[in-house]
Amino acid sequence: MNETIVTRLEALRAKMRAEGIDAVYIPTSDYHNSEYVGDYFQLRAYFSGFTGSAGTLVVLKDEAGLWTDGRYFLQAEEQLAGTGVDLYKAGEKGVPAPEAFLAGKLAGGNVLALDGRTVGEAEYAKIEGALEGVLIRTDFDPAENVWADRPAPAARPVSAFPVEYSGRSAAEKLADLREEMERKGATAHVITSLDDIAWLFNLRGSDVEYNPVFLSFAVVERTAAVLFTDGTRLEADAAGSLAEAGVTIAPYDEFYRYLGKFTLEDSVLVSETQASHRVFAVLEGKTNVIRCHFTPVTVAKQLRNDTERVNVCVAHRRDGVAVVKLLYRLDKEYRSGSVREGDRRLRTELDVSRALAGYRAEQPNAKGPSFETIAGYGPHGAIIHYEPTPETDAPLDANGFLLLDSGGQYLEGTTDITRTIALGPLTDEQKTDFTLVLKGTIDLAMAKFPEGTCGYTLDILARKALWDAGLDYNHGTGHGVGHFLCVHEGPAGIRRVPGDRVDQIPLKPGMVISDEPGIYRAGSHGVRIENLVMVVRAEEEGFLQFETLTCVPIDRSAIRKELLSPAEIDWLDGYHAWVRRVLTPLLDMPEAVWLEQATQPL
């Protein structure tokens, strides 16, 4: 039994009894509908013990359930053991959504409590629509008087993001936004998404680990713009750039009060998928609300300008150097036999993670990892979002696969790369799995498609080889990636079906998307091969294609060549020739010699 979680849930239930509450709904989100949240907002993890980035906790008087997606099924099973919290595998056949589950548990007159600041408007609408006759409290903070040592909200320094890296000034971006507001008939635009705000105002912070954002809200009007944050933490360059753009600073806690100034003479543009229910509760009925799925800022942010396109290539070259340095060491210590077993320095998963972080830190303009490194050896590779800890840190051996999913933040851009590395002899099944995943990575990378195509229509290209073998993977194929911002960025992406975050948004030049099919065999191994690609124009008029950005070799020793088509082999050989040409001048001689061998034609 996990006594810590059981005790926390008992305290929450005592609070529920005292306030006449029958059920509590706890999402992962903060007040900004963020995917990754700061320590202050980790309520779902605090009350369940599950630490994945996606999940919803529902607590009733005598039971509790945790919903998460396929990336986290194995992790959630382990972390929920002994907590009294049941796992509900979202998207699986026969598994009800949280709101449907609640509808089966609550009757008319029952009370469901939630914090309307942490529940998105679209999410709230689903809950409300499913619970006829149930009273919904939206002013309930589950942590209040329960989480005694709750951390304070982050308020770290905020700096300017120079135009030499952003390509456009905040004033220019605000001008573009106001033109779009004019087209939509909006006199004001409320922005709550942290990465949208950081991008729009050319600012960067560190309030959320690995994500260079800062707690803030923004309201842009036709002749004014207000940024709601702690102004004392703005560095001089940030304060100066905001003043130049005509932006006023107001306290973070003044945001909701400011919204109250709008009347029915105003037309306020708000995203129902990004803004919280609390925002809409303040505005609805008091002003003319214009709902949009995603804000114009979210869409514009994905379309990299010329400066950003050049810079993101620089970031991937630097990241390639860091990853190749690690691959060279792994080869020396495990495959080539040039380092004796007792002299190995990379002995465990955490050793690998730390070494890679060190190599990235050596690169120019490096600003840390873009997410917690996933270094999964053997069976741990089958846990899609596994993160090694001192308790789980597995020793490496000179056989099988090490799955390494990692990324870096640079002033020039954000990276995200997965390589599955053979540390020694492989089974036939492992080689077959690796090659089928590689076929999917290559086939999507080679795609050419007409303008107007949405990402979900291309998903089959990454899955076909796996489906032909009766295999599949339980996660999306591709997500958008920010520009020195969040490693997961909507709205465009590649997955089997459109959803709230990856919707029917056409792929457009300048978008950076991941290409990452995989295979996961519980208790044995996992394979994922991930490159980032940028949408560019094809030679044929009206068509687009992908330019691969990630610049790191793919393990040729794990490939069954006979399973690849001639076109796939040509792509891989061409890719490796490019990697060799780009990285060799940036490497020390021993690493360059290793890269020469690692990138030979298949």
C-alpha positions, 0 to 999 in steps of 0.5 A: 500500500502506498500510505502517502497517497492513501493519506492524502486522499483521506484528507481530501475526502474529509474536506469533501465531506465537510463541504458536502461534495460527492466528487472532485475533478482534478486535471493536469493543467494550471491556469493556462491549460498547459501540458507541463505545469510548475510545482505549484500546480501538480495537484493530480500528481500529489493526490494520485502519485502518477507523474506523467504529463497527461492525466485526469484524476476523479475522486469520489467518496469511496473510489478514485480513478486516473485517466491517461493515454497510451504513452503512460499505461505501463508507468501509471500501472506501476505508480498507482499500485497500492494507492487505491486509485484505479487506472482507466486507459483512455481511448481503449475499447470499453473505457468511459471518458471521465465525464461518462464515468461521473455520469454513471456515479452521480445523480441529480442533486449530487455535487461535483467540485472543480477549480474552474481556473484549471479546467478549459472551457471546452473540457468544462462543456463536456462535463456539464453536458454529461451531468444533467441535474448534478450541481457543479462547483467551480470555485474548489481548490482541492489543495487548500488546507490539505497540501500543507507544504505546497510550493509557491507559484514560480516567479523567476526572471524573464528576459527578452528574446532578441530579434536576431533569433526571433526574426520579428519584433514584438511590435510587428507581431502585435501589428499582425495580431491586430490585423487578424482581430480586425478581420474577426471583428474583435476589439480585444483578444484574451490570451492565456497560453504561456507559450503564445504569450512568450512568443508574441512579446519576444520574452522567455522565462523558466517558471515551468521546468524545461519550458522557457515560459513564465506565468502570465496572461495577456489582453491585446486591444486595438490601441493597447496591450497589457501583460499580467505578470510580476513586473519586478522579475522583468530584466532590463532588456525585457522591460525595455522591449515591452515599453518599445512595443507599447505594452503595459505591465499589470500584476498577475492577480489583476487579470480576472478583475481587468476582464470585468471592464469589458461590456456588451459594446466590446467583442472579445476573442477567446480560445475555448480550447486554451482559456479556462472556464473561469475566463468565460464565466467572467466574460459571458453575458457581460460582453460579446464573446467571439469563440475560436478554437485556437488563437491567431497567435497559436497558429502564427507561432508555428509558421517560422519566418526566414530567420527562425528557419535558418536558426533551427537548422543551426540548433539541430547541427549543434544538437547533433554534435552532442548526441554523436559524442554520446553515441561514440562513447556508447560504441567504445564502451559496449560494442567495439570492446575498446573499453573493458567492462570494469572501466565503463563510465556509462554504466546505467541509464542515469549515467547516459542521461547525465552524459548527454546533458553535459555534451549539450551544455557544451554547445553554444547558446545551449539553455538546457534540456527541452524535457526530461531525458528518456533513457530506457534500457531493455524492458524500460524501453517499452515504457513509452515515457519512462524517465529513469530515477535513482530507484529505477535506474537500470544497469546497461549490458553489452546486448539489446536496445537502449532507447534514448529520447531527448532534446535540447533548448538553444537560443536558435531553437528546440530539438527532440530526437529519439535513437534506439541504440544496439549495445550489442547482439540483437535477436531477430525480433529486435532487428525486425522491429527496428527495421519496421519502425525505420520504414515508417520514419523514412516513408513519412519523411519522403512524403509529398502532399498537396497544399491544404493537407492535414497531418492526420491524413499522412499518419498511415505512411508511418504505420503501414509497415507496422500494420502489415505486420499486425503491429501498431503503437499507442501514441501520435506520430508527430507533434509540433515543436516550438522555437526555443519554446515548448517541445510539444506545440499545437495545433498541427501534428500527425496522428490517426484522428484529429483531436483538440490539440491536433486538429484539422489544421493544414500543414504549412511551410515553416511548421516543425513536426516530429516523425516518430513511429515506434514498437513497444513490447512489454517486458522485452524492449522498445523501438522508436526512431524520431526525427524533426522535420520542417514543412517546405515547398516542393518543386511541383507547384501546389505541393509540400514536402518535409525537410529533415532537421535532425542530424544524427546517424541511425544505427545501421547494425540493427537494420534488416536490409532486405526489409527496406525498399530501394527507395528507403535505402536511397533515402537512408544513404542520402541522409547519412551522407548529409549527416557526415558532411554537416557534422564531421567539421564540428567533431574531434578526430576520434568522433569524426572517424567513428561517424565516417564508419557509422554513416557508410552506405547500407 
